[in-house]
């Protein structure tokens, strides 16, 4: 009995060889549109779906495979009752369906694409055939990934596609349609401004598998959002080194989030998801030197991020440090040659784009969706609450420290001077503990520095630590029932304090 295969693909990779292989195995090929033309031009014997259905493609191709002679042929269980119904209705069974869908993602990623263009690239017939074939996987082979064509041909040449493979193909098919629908919903949500809906869908495509996760006994893989809003870390061009590890990815994102807060030449060095070095400079080379100077011990094996094009001088300085990853918008040719001599150094190039609008974090049995922390406090937003007024220079340092503090694990305290983070207290269970760590790191440099706190001071003890170290100005959200105690302590020692009214917890 002649078997029938339906081929209708947007991605035509490997199509001709696959179709010819099926023909050689005795399959009758039926097809539509561009797939039909491609096969016919290649000399593959193929029949139009319209000849099978006895009904022409209509509505500019919107309707071509939505017909009982197609879906009946796919969905029929190969039992006596269903086969009798097929024969009664003159329907031939379809034994293999190879379909992948209209390029919706590629379409909406083009500059200036209109809603009408996007809508015309929403596939209807394709997902219907894929789902029908996947539902009837015991009797129908469904292929949505062209990379699997050789496997399918090999198994067919040996007699049949085994049931375990058919089930795997069905799973991949349902994932294919689910991710496709997720792309469409994400695009429409962006257009309509819909956020935090009753049903939230999220999908990704694998960038690559990781050797392991956070620790060697944990499995992991790196995924890209199906419909990203702009270039992100999965889109970074890797110019050197091994694939990123789980910890590389997490730390590199932290470095990138902080360094793009600044417009002046900036360098950030991240270790274990916290900035151990952050500084601005007249150029990137100076910014790097100042960032490294803050904590050269912790910088060893860290992630280094720049917010501008890395030149030869900067590369020469940075190459002296053992680092896992360096990321920047671009590199001079000479800089890249210097850095690439470190064969294991992962070098990433990524254009600076706004951060994602939403963040997703998982918990057992669910996940949390929240807006990204995109606060942009300026000097005009600051409320001076002390008798002492901060100088212009101190305000610049306070705003710098505030940006750094936003990217430090809570409880977070940052000391800064001359746009250089000189002491960072991160992730302590009490705020005064973080303050003591930051002061200890800063050492003598703490004199005449400024302090930033990601949340209010519940007691005046952190202020007392700052004053004892020589801090001259403090920035914090305010809002504690004991704010007056901290303010009074500052007034007693001539210290300036400003409130932002915004908290920056980072868990």
Secondary structure in CASP SS format (residue, H / E / C, confidence):
PFRMAT SS
TARGET T0000
AUTHOR 0000-0000-0000
METHOD secondary structure of the structure
MODEL  1
X C 1.00
X C 1.00
X E 1.00
X E 1.00
X E 1.00
X E 1.00
X E 1.00
X E 1.00
X E 1.00
X C 1.00
X C 1.00
X C 1.00
X C 1.00
X C 1.00
X H 1.00
X H 1.00
X H 1.00
X H 1.00
X H 1.00
X H 1.00
X H 1.00
X H 1.00
X H 1.00
X H 1.00
X C 1.00
X C 1.00
X E 1.00
X E 1.00
X E 1.00
X E 1.00
X E 1.00
X C 1.00
X H 1.00
X H 1.00
X H 1.00
X H 1.00
X H 1.00
X H 1.00
X H 1.00
X H 1.00
X H 1.00
X C 1.00
X C 1.00
X C 1.00
X C 1.00
X C 1.00
X E 1.00
X E 1.00
X H 1.00
X H 1.00
X H 1.00
X H 1.00
X H 1.00
X C 1.00
X C 1.00
X C 1.00
X C 1.00
X E 1.00
X C 1.00
X C 1.00
X C 1.00
X C 1.00
X E 1.00
X C 1.00
X C 1.00
X C 1.00
X C 1.00
X H 1.00
X H 1.00
X H 1.00
X H 1.00
X H 1.00
X H 1.00
X H 1.00
X H 1.00
X C 1.00
X C 1.00
X C 1.00
X C 1.00
X H 1.00
X H 1.00
X H 1.00
X H 1.00
X H 1.00
X H 1.00
X H 1.00
X H 1.00
X H 1.00
X C 1.00
X C 1.00
X C 1.00
X C 1.00
X C 1.00
X C 1.00
X C 1.00
X E 1.00
X E 1.00
X E 1.00
X E 1.00
X E 1.00
X C 1.00
X C 1.00
X C 1.00
X H 1.00
X H 1.00
X H 1.00
X H 1.00
X H 1.00
X C 1.00
X C 1.00
X C 1.00
X C 1.00
X C 1.00
X C 1.00
X H 1.00
X H 1.00
X H 1.00
X H 1.00
X H 1.00
X H 1.00
X C 1.00
X C 1.00
X C 1.00
X C 1.00
X H 1.00
X H 1.00
X H 1.00
X H 1.00
X H 1.00
X H 1.00
X H 1.00
X H 1.00
X H 1.00
X H 1.00
X H 1.00
X C 1.00
X C 1.00
X C 1.00
X C 1.00
X C 1.00
X E 1.00
X E 1.00
X E 1.00
X C 1.00
X C 1.00
X H 1.00
X H 1.00
X H 1.00
X H 1.00
X H 1.00
X H 1.00
X H 1.00
X H 1.00
X H 1.00
X H 1.00
X H 1.00
X H 1.00
X C 1.00
X C 1.00
X C 1.00
X C 1.00
X C 1.00
X H 1.00
X H 1.00
X H 1.00
X H 1.00
X H 1.00
X H 1.00
X H 1.00
X H 1.00
X H 1.00
X H 1.00
X H 1.00
X H 1.00
X H 1.00
X H 1.00
X H 1.00
X H 1.00
X H 1.00
X H 1.00
X H 1.00
X H 1.00
X H 1.00
X H 1.00
X H 1.00
X H 1.00
X H 1.00
X H 1.00
X H 1.00
X H 1.00
X H 1.00
X H 1.00
X C 1.00
X C 1.00
X C 1.00
X C 1.00
X C 1.00
X C 1.00
X C 1.00
X C 1.00
X C 1.00
X C 1.00
X C 1.00
X E 1.00
X E 1.00
X E 1.00
X E 1.00
X E 1.00
X E 1.00
X C 1.00
X C 1.00
X C 1.00
X C 1.00
X C 1.00
X C 1.00
X C 1.00
X C 1.00
X C 1.00
X C 1.00
X C 1.00
X E 1.00
X E 1.00
X E 1.00
X E 1.00
X E 1.00
X C 1.00
X C 1.00
X C 1.00
X C 1.00
X C 1.00
X C 1.00
X C 1.00
X H 1.00
X H 1.00
X H 1.00
X C 1.00
X E 1.00
X E 1.00
X E 1.00
X E 1.00
X C 1.00
X C 1.00
X C 1.00
X C 1.00
X C 1.00
X H 1.00
X H 1.00
X H 1.00
X H 1.00
X H 1.00
X H 1.00
X H 1.00
X H 1.00
X H 1.00
X H 1.00
X H 1.00
X H 1.00
X H 1.00
X H 1.00
X C 1.00
X C 1.00
X C 1.00
X C 1.00
X C 1.00
X C 1.00
X E 1.00
X E 1.00
X E 1.00
X E 1.00
X E 1.00
X E 1.00
X C 1.00
X C 1.00
X E 1.00
X E 1.00
X E 1.00
X E 1.00
X E 1.00
X E 1.00
X E 1.00
X C 1.00
X C 1.00
X C 1.00
X H 1.00
X H 1.00
X H 1.00
X H 1.00
X H 1.00
X H 1.00
X H 1.00
X H 1.00
X H 1.00
X H 1.00
X H 1.00
X C 1.00
X H 1.00
X H 1.00
X H 1.00
X H 1.00
X C 1.00
X C 1.00
X E 1.00
X E 1.00
X E 1.00
X E 1.00
X E 1.00
X C 1.00
X C 1.00
X E 1.00
X E 1.00
X C 1.00
X H 1.00
X H 1.00
X H 1.00
X H 1.00
X H 1.00
X H 1.00
X H 1.00
X C 1.00
X C 1.00
X C 1.00
X C 1.00
X E 1.00
X E 1.00
X E 1.00
X E 1.00
X E 1.00
X E 1.00
X C 1.00
X E 1.00
X E 1.00
X C 1.00
X H 1.00
X H 1.00
X H 1.00
X H 1.00
X H 1.00
X H 1.00
X H 1.00
X H 1.00
X C 1.00
X C 1.00
X C 1.00
X C 1.00
X C 1.00
X E 1.00
X E 1.00
X E 1.00
X E 1.00
X C 1.00
X C 1.00
X C 1.00
X C 1.00
X C 1.00
X C 1.00
X C 1.00
X C 1.00
X E 1.00
X E 1.00
X E 1.00
X E 1.00
X E 1.00
X E 1.00
X C 1.00
X C 1.00
X E 1.00
X E 1.00
X E 1.00
X E 1.00
X E 1.00
X E 1.00
X C 1.00
X C 1.00
X C 1.00
X C 1.00
X C 1.00
X C 1.00
X C 1.00
X H 1.00
X H 1.00
X H 1.00
X C 1.00
X E 1.00
X E 1.00
X C 1.00
X C 1.00
X C 1.00
X C 1.00
X C 1.00
X C 1.00
X C 1.00
X H 1.00
X H 1.00
X H 1.00
X H 1.00
X H 1.00
X H 1.00
X H 1.00
X H 1.00
X H 1.00
X H 1.00
X H 1.00
X H 1.00
X H 1.00
X H 1.00
X H 1.00
X C 1.00
X C 1.00
X C 1.00
X C 1.00
X C 1.00
X C 1.00
X E 1.00
X E 1.00
X E 1.00
X E 1.00
X C 1.00
X C 1.00
X C 1.00
X E 1.00
X E 1.00
X E 1.00
X E 1.00
X E 1.00
X E 1.00
X C 1.00
X C 1.00
X C 1.00
X C 1.00
X C 1.00
X H 1.00
X H 1.00
X H 1.00
X H 1.00
X H 1.00
X H 1.00
X H 1.00
X H 1.00
X H 1.00
X H 1.00
X H 1.00
X H 1.00
X H 1.00
X H 1.00
X H 1.00
X H 1.00
X C 1.00
X C 1.00
X C 1.00
X E 1.00
X E 1.00
X E 1.00
X E 1.00
X C 1.00
X C 1.00
X C 1.00
X C 1.00
X C 1.00
X C 1.00
X C 1.00
X H 1.00
X H 1.00
X H 1.00
X H 1.00
X H 1.00
X H 1.00
X H 1.00
X H 1.00
X H 1.00
X C 1.00
X C 1.00
X C 1.00
X E 1.00
X E 1.00
X E 1.00
X E 1.00
X C 1.00
X C 1.00
X C 1.00
X C 1.00
X C 1.00
X C 1.00
X H 1.00
X H 1.00
X H 1.00
X H 1.00
X H 1.00
X H 1.00
X H 1.00
X H 1.00
X H 1.00
X H 1.00
X C 1.00
X C 1.00
X C 1.00
X E 1.00
X E 1.00
X E 1.00
X E 1.00
X C 1.00
X C 1.00
X C 1.00
X C 1.00
X C 1.00
X C 1.00
X C 1.00
X C 1.00
END
